[in-house]
Amino acid sequence: MKKITLIALFLVVTLSTFAQKTEVKNDIKSNELKVNMTNLIIFKWVDFSYERLLNEESSVGVGMLVALDDEINGSDEYRTFSLTPYYRHFFSRKYAEGFFVEAFTMLHTGNDEVYEYDSITLNGTYSDKKYTDFAVGISTGFKIISKRGFAAEIYLGIGRDLLNKSDLEVVGRGGLSIGYRF
């Protein structure tokens, strides 16, 4: 039992020392937190995202959108929540910035307005029907990072709903996001 404990302790100390050495060598900031200001201002959606840099030319991330107001009109106005994982590939000499192409998936929920007509009373009423759908899409954009870690990006994309649970056949993704790389 003492041998197993000593071996486990030796492995933990060795791995933690190795991890500390790689952290000191690798001073690249590899995390970003951002808020999409366009969605906040135009649609009254809170749209936060977290992005993890994998290397100098790729990253993965996830965005979460929550609607603050159900009365907004426009394209994609019925969406009330979405969770959007994505993968980005950068085409620049700088570390994970510049022009990028993104593949994303989106799980989103919302309310569709449904018109129900009663042929007996000859009256119609509108009602809300909740939906959950899943989309796959692609975006493109451009990101810049300041020397102190301030991040700004602009992107635009489109995706196709796969489950046909809503009246929407396509979903949009885009805006101007600001944040911080740490």
C-alpha positions as CSV (number, residue, x, y, z in Angstrom):
1,M,0.0,0.0,0.0
2,K,2.9,2.3,0.8
3,K,4.4,1.7,-2.6
4,I,1.2,2.6,-4.4
5,T,0.9,5.8,-2.4
6,L,4.5,6.7,-3.1
7,I,4.1,6.1,-6.8
8,A,0.9,8.1,-6.9
9,L,2.5,11.0,-5.0
10,F,5.6,10.9,-7.3
11,L,3.3,11.0,-10.4
12,V,1.3,13.9,-9.0
13,V,4.5,15.9,-8.2
14,T,6.1,15.1,-11.5
15,L,3.0,16.1,-13.5
16,S,2.4,19.3,-11.6
17,T,6.0,20.3,-12.0
18,F,5.8,19.6,-15.8
19,A,2.6,21.6,-16.0
20,Q,4.1,24.6,-14.2
21,K,7.1,24.5,-16.6
22,T,4.8,24.5,-19.6
23,E,2.7,27.4,-18.2
24,V,5.9,29.5,-17.7
25,K,7.1,28.8,-21.2
26,N,3.7,29.4,-22.8
27,D,2.7,32.9,-22.0
28,I,0.1,33.0,-24.8
29,K,-3.3,34.1,-23.5
30,S,-5.8,31.4,-24.6
31,N,-9.2,32.3,-23.2
32,E,-11.7,35.0,-24.3
33,L,-14.9,36.3,-22.9
34,K,-17.1,38.5,-25.2
35,V,-20.5,40.1,-25.4
36,N,-22.3,40.7,-28.7
37,M,-23.2,44.4,-28.5
38,T,-25.2,44.4,-31.8
39,N,-27.7,41.8,-30.4
40,L,-27.9,43.7,-27.1
41,I,-28.7,47.0,-28.7
42,I,-30.9,46.0,-31.7
43,F,-32.7,42.9,-30.5
44,K,-32.5,43.2,-26.6
45,W,-30.7,39.8,-26.5
46,V,-27.9,39.1,-24.0
47,D,-25.4,37.2,-26.1
48,F,-22.2,36.1,-24.2
49,S,-19.5,33.8,-25.6
50,Y,-16.4,32.0,-24.3
51,E,-13.7,31.1,-26.7
52,R,-10.7,28.8,-26.1
53,L,-7.7,29.1,-28.4
54,L,-6.3,25.7,-29.5
55,N,-3.3,27.0,-31.4
56,E,-2.3,29.9,-33.6
57,E,-4.9,29.2,-36.2
58,S,-7.9,27.6,-34.6
59,S,-10.2,27.9,-31.6
60,V,-13.4,26.5,-30.2
61,G,-16.1,28.3,-28.3
62,V,-19.7,28.5,-27.2
63,G,-22.2,31.3,-27.2
64,M,-25.3,31.7,-25.1
65,L,-28.1,34.0,-26.1
66,V,-31.1,34.9,-23.9
67,A,-33.9,37.3,-25.0
68,L,-34.8,40.1,-22.7
69,D,-37.9,41.2,-24.6
70,D,-40.4,39.1,-26.5
71,E,-41.9,42.0,-28.5
72,I,-39.0,42.6,-30.9
73,N,-39.8,42.4,-34.6
74,G,-37.4,41.6,-37.4
75,S,-35.7,38.5,-38.8
76,D,-35.4,35.7,-36.2
77,E,-37.5,37.7,-33.7
78,Y,-39.1,34.6,-32.2
79,R,-35.9,33.2,-30.7
80,T,-35.8,33.3,-26.9
81,F,-32.7,31.2,-26.1
82,S,-29.8,29.6,-28.0
83,L,-26.7,27.7,-27.2
84,T,-24.1,27.8,-30.0
85,P,-20.9,25.8,-30.0
86,Y,-18.5,26.7,-32.8
87,Y,-15.1,26.0,-34.3
88,R,-13.0,28.8,-35.9
89,H,-10.1,28.7,-38.3
90,F,-8.0,31.8,-38.7
91,F,-6.1,32.9,-41.8
92,S,-3.5,35.3,-40.5
93,R,0.1,35.5,-39.4
94,K,-1.0,36.7,-36.0
95,Y,-1.9,34.4,-33.2
96,A,-5.6,33.5,-33.5
97,E,-6.8,36.8,-35.0
98,G,-7.6,38.4,-38.3
99,F,-9.9,36.8,-40.9
100,F,-11.7,33.6,-39.8
101,V,-14.2,31.1,-41.0
102,E,-16.5,29.4,-38.5
103,A,-18.6,26.3,-38.5
104,F,-21.3,26.3,-35.8
105,T,-24.3,24.3,-34.5
106,M,-27.2,26.0,-32.7
107,L,-29.7,24.6,-30.3
108,H,-32.4,27.3,-30.0
109,T,-35.9,27.7,-28.5
110,G,-38.6,30.3,-29.1
111,N,-42.2,31.0,-29.7
112,D,-43.9,30.8,-33.1
113,E,-47.1,32.7,-33.6
114,V,-49.8,30.3,-34.9
115,Y,-53.2,31.4,-36.4
116,E,-56.0,29.0,-35.6
117,Y,-59.2,29.4,-37.6
118,D,-62.5,28.0,-36.3
119,S,-64.7,27.2,-39.3
120,I,-67.9,26.9,-37.2
121,T,-67.7,30.3,-35.5
122,L,-65.8,31.9,-38.5
123,N,-63.3,33.4,-36.0
124,G,-59.6,33.1,-35.9
125,T,-57.2,33.6,-33.0
126,Y,-53.4,33.9,-32.7
127,S,-51.6,31.8,-30.1
128,D,-47.9,31.2,-29.3
129,K,-46.4,27.8,-29.8
130,K,-43.1,27.0,-28.2
131,Y,-40.5,25.2,-30.2
132,T,-37.0,23.8,-29.9
133,D,-34.9,23.3,-33.0
134,F,-31.3,22.5,-34.1
135,A,-29.3,24.3,-36.8
136,V,-26.0,23.8,-38.5
137,G,-24.3,26.7,-40.2
138,I,-21.2,28.7,-41.3
139,S,-20.0,32.2,-40.5
140,T,-17.1,34.4,-41.5
141,G,-15.6,37.4,-39.8
142,F,-12.6,39.4,-38.6
143,K,-11.0,39.7,-35.1
144,I,-8.5,42.1,-33.7
145,I,-6.7,41.9,-30.3
146,S,-4.9,44.8,-28.6
147,K,-1.6,44.4,-26.8
148,R,-3.4,44.5,-23.5
149,G,-6.0,41.8,-24.4
150,F,-9.0,43.9,-25.6
151,A,-10.8,41.9,-28.3
152,A,-13.2,43.1,-31.0
153,E,-14.7,41.0,-33.7
154,I,-17.3,41.4,-36.4
155,Y,-18.9,38.3,-38.0
156,L,-21.9,37.2,-40.0
157,G,-23.3,33.8,-40.7
158,I,-26.3,31.7,-41.5
159,G,-27.5,28.2,-40.6
160,R,-30.3,25.8,-41.6
161,D,-32.8,24.3,-39.1
162,L,-32.7,20.5,-39.3
163,L,-35.7,19.5,-37.2
164,N,-38.4,21.7,-38.8
165,K,-40.0,22.4,-35.4
166,S,-40.3,26.1,-36.1
167,D,-41.6,28.4,-38.8
168,L,-38.0,29.5,-39.3
169,E,-36.0,27.6,-41.9
170,V,-32.8,29.5,-41.4
171,V,-31.1,31.2,-38.4
172,G,-28.8,34.1,-38.4
173,R,-25.6,34.6,-36.4
174,G,-23.6,37.7,-36.4
175,G,-22.8,41.1,-34.9
176,L,-20.0,43.1,-33.3
177,S,-18.6,41.6,-30.2
178,I,-16.2,43.1,-27.7
179,G,-14.4,41.3,-24.9
180,Y,-11.1,40.4,-23.3
181,R,-8.4,37.8,-24.0
182,F,-6.8,36.4,-20.9
